[in-house]
Amino acid sequence: MEQIEARLCVITAEQLGLDLDEVKPESRLIEDLNCDSLDMIELIMETEDEFGITIPDSPKTPVGKLIFTRQPFRIRDLAEFAFLNQGAGSPVRGGWRKKPIELPPAIESGFTQLSGRFVSTDLAQSKLFERLAVCGEFPLYRRGTDGMVCVQIPGGAVEIGSDDPEAHDDETPRHQVTLSSYLIDTEPVSVAAFCRFLNSIDITSHEIQTLIDLPENDDRQSDVQFEFDDGRWKPRAGKAMQPVVMVCWYAADAYSRWANGVDWRIMDTSFLPTEAQWEHATQNAFENKELVYAGIHRRGQSYDSVGLPLPNVQEALGQSRFGLRHMSGTIWHWCRDWFSADSYKTVGNDQRDPVANIETGVRSERGGSWVGPIELCRPSYRRGRNPDARGRCLGFRCVGKPLAE
């Protein structure tokens, strides 16, 4: 994102005949730079040529529409759209220049999460979430810190747990809890977005540095999806859109606070999903087992040369009735609760928004993964892991406070 923003400042200055020091990422194209319709067409064409992409005049995705209808429209917004349209390919224009043309539709990936670095002054608290104009059963919002699309799930009485004869004892009994409405990410946090988090905080002033670095003798070094290079964190080649893995609970928890606009260093608040929120949100994700990305690992198979076989976050795998992707299979997800084998029997399940807060030494994880058998991907399956642990099949997503309709 930072590289795209910097290059677009140069292109815009050249197109509009301005000195480069007059053009900043936060510059408003119309209000600050007096960009008219023809200037905009030329700027779009130059942007397409520079980055080898197609920018459609009528974006198909709700996020594309959101970005292109922002008022005011800034260079930073155009950079964001260019970043998200990577891979669209350049349009065929037949030599047209200096004329408005009808652009062919872009091949939009559906990826909405951002890389680069977040500048907090660009985001007022009221704009932490922007409503997407989507006609669907559940409201969608886009989070300004990382570009994540979130769905608002209504509150009410729901059932979790299992009475199936094959269920493990810690999954029983099936029981009713009451949940308040909540926002939850439609997909796991990506490598690109996690690097954005690392680039946006003062990592040297906190022990989080030790939470993301693997020991030199750890044989998983080749599986790490990101690296620190030339003064910034960045995804390794081909990894930006994958769900980030090998992130311990503490780092995931810190990200959840940062993404929700609160101090990531203060641990009295968490925006990781509770087990009850997770299980309710994963409805129907396990029903179409052909779309559950589980059990693909084969004993003895090594991934040193090609990296972990993870799909991109926007692929419709393990999708729940709420439109949440990768809820069943793909990766395990950290949850907020301390794990206890009897918590479904004892921990405040007759109260609103139950969460296991009594420390047990292990945090809950849910969802199953590409490594294990598909049986572990069922919605009620529960297990825990040491919060310091980092696994090649373990990532996370966030929740957020509900918004008024």
C-alpha positions in Angstrom: 0.0 0.0 0.0 2.7 2.5 0.9 4.6 1.8 -2.4 1.3 2.2 -4.4 0.5 5.4 -2.6 4.0 6.9 -3.2 3.9 5.9 -6.9 0.3 7.3 -7.4 1.5 10.7 -5.9 4.2 10.8 -8.7 1.7 9.8 -11.4 -0.9 12.4 -10.1 1.6 15.2 -10.0 2.7 14.4 -13.6 -0.8 14.1 -14.9 -2.0 17.4 -13.3 1.2 19.4 -13.8 1.9 19.8 -10.1 5.0 19.8 -8.0 5.4 16.5 -6.2 5.5 18.2 -2.8 1.9 19.4 -3.4 0.6 15.9 -3.7 0.2 13.7 -0.7 -1.6 10.3 -0.1 -4.3 12.2 1.8 -4.8 14.8 -0.9 -8.5 15.1 -2.1 -8.6 14.8 -5.9 -11.3 17.3 -6.5 -11.1 19.6 -3.5 -7.3 19.9 -3.2 -6.0 19.0 -6.6 -8.8 20.4 -8.8 -9.1 17.1 -10.7 -12.0 17.1 -13.2 -13.7 14.2 -15.0 -11.2 14.0 -17.8 -8.3 14.2 -15.4 -9.9 11.4 -13.4 -10.2 9.2 -16.6 -6.5 9.8 -17.4 -5.4 9.2 -13.9 -7.3 5.9 -13.9 -5.8 4.9 -17.2 -2.3 5.7 -16.0 -2.9 3.8 -12.8 -4.1 0.8 -14.8 -1.0 0.9 -17.0 1.4 1.4 -14.1 0.1 -1.5 -12.1 -1.2 -3.8 -14.8 -4.8 -3.8 -13.5 -8.3 -3.0 -14.6 -10.3 -0.5 -12.6 -14.0 -1.0 -13.5 -16.2 2.1 -13.6 -19.0 0.1 -11.9 -17.3 -2.1 -9.3 -19.1 -5.4 -8.7 -18.1 -6.0 -5.1 -19.6 -3.9 -2.2 -16.2 -3.0 -1.0 -15.3 -1.6 -4.5 -18.5 0.4 -4.5 -17.8 1.7 -1.1 -14.3 2.9 -2.0 -15.3 4.5 -5.3 -18.2 6.4 -3.7 -16.3 7.8 -0.8 -16.6 11.6 -0.3 -14.1 13.1 -0.5 -12.1 10.7 -2.7 -8.4 10.8 -2.0 -5.2 9.4 -3.6 -5.1 7.0 -0.7 -8.6 5.6 -1.7 -7.4 5.1 -5.3 -4.3 3.3 -4.0 -6.5 1.1 -1.9 -8.6 0.2 -5.0 -5.5 -0.5 -7.0 -4.1 -2.7 -4.3 -7.3 -4.8 -4.1 -7.5 -5.2 -7.9 -4.1 -6.8 -8.2 -4.3 -9.6 -10.8 -7.2 -8.1 -12.8 -5.0 -7.6 -15.8 -4.7 -4.5 -18.0 -7.7 -3.6 -20.3 -7.3 -3.7 -24.1 -7.7 -0.1 -25.3 -6.6 -0.2 -28.9 -4.3 2.8 -28.5 -6.9 5.2 -27.1 -5.4 8.1 -25.1 -6.7 11.4 -23.8 -10.3 10.2 -24.3 -12.9 8.8 -21.9 -13.4 5.2 -22.7 -15.6 2.4 -21.5 -13.5 0.0 -19.5 -14.1 -3.7 -19.6 -15.1 -5.3 -16.3 -12.4 -6.2 -13.9 -11.7 -9.6 -12.6 -12.2 -8.8 -8.9 -10.7 -11.2 -6.4 -13.0 -10.3 -3.5 -10.0 -9.7 -1.3 -10.7 -6.7 1.0 -7.9 -6.7 3.6 -5.2 -4.1 3.5 -1.4 -4.2 3.8 1.0 -1.3 4.3 0.7 0.8 7.4 -2.4 2.2 9.2 -2.4 5.9 10.0 -4.6 6.5 13.0 -5.3 10.1 12.2 -7.1 9.0 9.0 -9.8 7.3 11.0 -12.3 9.0 13.2 -13.9 6.7 15.8 -17.3 7.1 14.1 -15.7 5.7 10.9 -14.2 2.5 12.4 -16.9 0.6 10.6 -18.4 1.7 7.3 -21.8 0.2 6.3 -21.7 -1.7 2.9 -24.7 -1.2 0.6 -25.6 -4.9 0.3 -29.1 -6.3 0.1 -28.9 -9.4 2.3 -30.3 -10.9 5.4 -27.4 -9.7 7.6 -25.8 -6.2 7.6 -22.2 -6.0 6.4 -19.6 -3.5 7.5 -16.0 -2.8 6.5 -13.4 -2.1 9.3 -11.2 0.9 8.6 -8.1 -0.3 10.3 -7.5 -3.4 8.2 -10.2 -3.5 5.5 -11.9 -6.6 6.9 -15.6 -7.1 6.0 -17.7 -8.0 9.1 -21.2 -9.3 9.3 -23.5 -8.3 12.1 -25.2 -11.3 13.7 -28.4 -10.7 15.6 -28.7 -11.5 19.3 -31.1 -13.8 20.9 -31.5 -17.3 22.4 -29.3 -19.9 20.6 -28.4 -23.5 21.1 -24.8 -24.8 21.3 -23.2 -28.0 22.3 -24.3 -31.5 21.2 -26.4 -34.5 22.3 -25.1 -36.7 19.5 -24.1 -40.2 20.8 -20.7 -39.7 19.0 -20.0 -36.4 20.7 -17.2 -36.1 23.2 -18.1 -35.4 26.8 -16.8 -31.8 26.7 -19.3 -31.0 23.9 -22.3 -31.9 26.0 -24.9 -31.1 26.9 -26.7 -29.3 24.1 -28.0 -26.2 25.8 -29.4 -22.7 25.3 -27.5 -19.5 25.8 -28.4 -15.9 25.1 -26.1 -13.9 22.9 -26.0 -10.1 22.3 -25.7 -9.0 18.7 -22.1 -8.9 17.6 -19.9 -8.3 14.5 -17.6 -11.1 13.3 -15.1 -11.1 10.5 -16.3 -12.8 7.3 -12.9 -14.5 6.9 -9.7 -15.2 8.8 -7.1 -12.4 9.3 -4.7 -12.5 6.3 -0.9 -12.3 6.2 -1.2 -8.9 4.5 -3.4 -7.5 7.3 -1.2 -9.0 10.1 1.9 -7.3 8.5 -0.1 -4.0 8.5 -0.7 -4.5 12.2 3.0 -5.0 12.8 4.0 -2.0 10.7 1.4 0.2 12.5 2.6 -0.4 16.1 5.7 0.3 18.0 6.8 -3.3 18.2 10.1 -2.6 19.9 8.4 -1.2 23.0 6.6 -4.4 23.8 7.2 -8.1 24.3 5.1 -8.9 21.3 8.4 -9.0 19.3 9.2 -12.2 21.2 5.7 -13.5 20.4 6.1 -13.5 16.6 9.8 -14.6 16.2 10.5 -18.3 16.1 13.8 -19.5 17.7 16.6 -20.0 15.2 16.6 -23.7 15.7 12.8 -24.1 15.0 12.4 -26.3 11.9 9.3 -24.3 10.9 11.3 -21.2 9.8 10.6 -22.0 6.1 6.8 -22.0 6.8 6.7 -18.5 8.2 4.5 -16.4 5.8 6.0 -12.9 6.5 9.4 -11.3 7.0 11.1 -8.1 8.1 12.8 -6.6 5.2 14.1 -3.1 4.4 12.6 -1.6 7.6 9.1 -3.1 7.3 7.1 -6.3 7.7 5.8 -7.8 4.4 4.3 -11.0 3.2 6.5 -13.5 1.5 5.8 -14.1 -2.2 2.4 -15.6 -2.8 1.3 -15.5 0.9 -0.4 -12.1 1.2 -4.0 -13.4 0.9 -3.5 -16.6 2.9 -4.8 -16.8 6.5 -2.0 -15.9 8.8 -0.9 -18.9 10.9 1.8 -19.6 13.5 0.4 -16.7 15.6 0.2 -17.2 19.3 -3.0 -16.3 21.3 -1.4 -13.2 22.8 -0.5 -11.8 19.4 -3.9 -12.6 18.0 -5.5 -10.9 21.0 -3.4 -7.8 20.6 -4.4 -7.6 16.9 -8.1 -7.9 17.8 -7.8 -4.8 20.0 -5.8 -2.8 17.5 -8.3 -3.7 14.7 -11.1 -2.5 16.9 -9.5 0.9 17.6 -8.5 0.4 21.2 -5.0 0.2 22.8 -3.6 -3.2 21.7 -1.2 -3.2 24.7 -3.9 -3.3 27.4 -5.2 -6.8 28.0 -8.4 -6.0 29.9 -10.4 -6.2 26.7 -10.5 -8.9 24.0 -12.1 -8.9 20.6 -11.5 -12.6 19.9 -14.8 -14.6 19.6 -16.1 -16.5 22.6 -16.7 -20.2 22.1 -20.5 -19.5 22.2 -20.2 -16.8 19.5 -18.0 -19.0 17.4 -20.3 -22.0 17.5 -23.4 -20.0 16.8 -21.7 -18.3 13.8 -20.5 -21.6 12.3 -24.0 -22.9 11.6 -24.2 -25.0 8.3 -20.5 -24.7 7.6 -20.0 -28.4 8.1 -22.9 -29.6 6.1 -21.3 -29.5 2.7 -18.2 -31.5 3.5 -16.9 -31.2 -0.1 -16.2 -27.6 0.6 -14.5 -28.2 3.9 -10.7 -27.9 3.4 -9.7 -30.6 5.8 -7.5 -33.7 5.9 -5.4 -32.8 2.9 -2.1 -33.4 4.7 -0.5 -36.8 4.0 1.9 -38.4 6.5 5.5 -37.6 5.7 4.7 -34.8 3.2 7.1 -31.9 3.4 6.3 -28.3 2.3 9.7 -26.8 2.5 9.9 -26.0 -1.2 6.4 -24.7 -1.8 5.2 -23.5 1.6 2.0 -24.5 3.4 -1.0 -25.6 1.2 -3.3 -22.8 2.5 -6.1 -21.4 0.3 -6.8 -17.7 0.1 -9.1 -16.2 2.7 -11.7 -15.1 0.2 -12.3 -18.6 -1.2 -15.8 -19.9 -0.3 -14.7 -22.9 1.8 -16.3 -24.0 5.1 -18.9 -21.3 4.7 -21.6 -20.8 7.3 -25.2 -19.6 6.9 -24.0 -16.1 7.9 -21.6 -16.0 4.9 -18.5 -16.6 7.0 -15.7 -18.4 5.1 -13.3 -20.9 6.6 -15.4 -21.6 9.7 -15.1 -25.3 9.3 -11.7 -26.7 8.2 -8.8 -24.7 6.7 -7.4 -23.5 10.1 -8.1 -23.6 13.8 -9.1 -20.3 15.2 -8.2 -18.9 18.6 -11.1 -18.1 20.9 -11.3 -15.8 23.9 -12.2 -18.4 26.5 -9.9 -20.4 28.8 -10.5 -24.0 27.8 -12.1 -26.3 30.4 -13.5 -29.7 29.6 -16.6 -29.1 31.7 -17.3 -25.5 30.8 -20.4 -26.4 28.8 -21.8 -27.9 32.0 -20.7 -25.3 34.5 -19.5 -21.9 33.2 -22.3 -19.4 33.2 -24.3 -20.9 30.4 -27.5 -19.7 31.9 -26.3 -16.1 31.6 -26.0 -13.7 28.7 -22.8 -13.9 26.6 -21.1 -16.7 28.5 -17.3 -16.8 28.5 -14.9 -19.0 30.5 -12.7 -16.5 32.4 -11.2 -18.8 35.0 -7.6 -19.5 34.0 -6.8 -23.1 33.2 -3.5 -22.7 31.3 -4.9 -23.3 27.8 -7.1 -21.2 25.5 -9.9 -22.5 23.4 -9.5 -23.1 19.7 -12.3 -24.1 17.2 -12.9 -25.0 13.6 -10.6 -27.9 12.6 -7.9 -27.6 9.9 -6.3 -28.8 6.8 -4.0 -31.0 8.8 -6.5 -33.1 10.8 -9.5 -35.3 10.0 -12.8 -33.8 9.0 -14.4 -35.1 12.1 -12.7 -32.3 14.1 -14.4 -29.7 12.0 -17.9 -30.2 13.3 -19.3 -27.1 15.0 -19.4 -28.4 18.5 -15.9 -30.0 18.6 -13.8 -28.3 21.3 -10.2 -28.3 22.3 -7.6 -26.1 23.9 -4.0 -25.1 23.4 -1.2 -23.3 25.4 -1.6 -19.6 24.5 2.1 -19.4 23.7 1.7 -22.0 21.0 2.1 -21.3 17.3 0.9 -23.8 14.8 1.0 -24.2 11.1 -2.8 -24.7 11.1 -3.7 -22.1 13.7 -4.9 -18.5 13.0 -7.7 -16.2 14.1 -10.5 -13.8 13.3 -12.0 -11.0 15.3 -15.4 -9.9 16.6 -16.6 -6.4 17.3 -19.2 -4.4 19.1 -22.7 -4.3 17.4 -23.7 -1.2 15.5 -27.0 0.5 15.5 -29.1 -0.2 12.4 
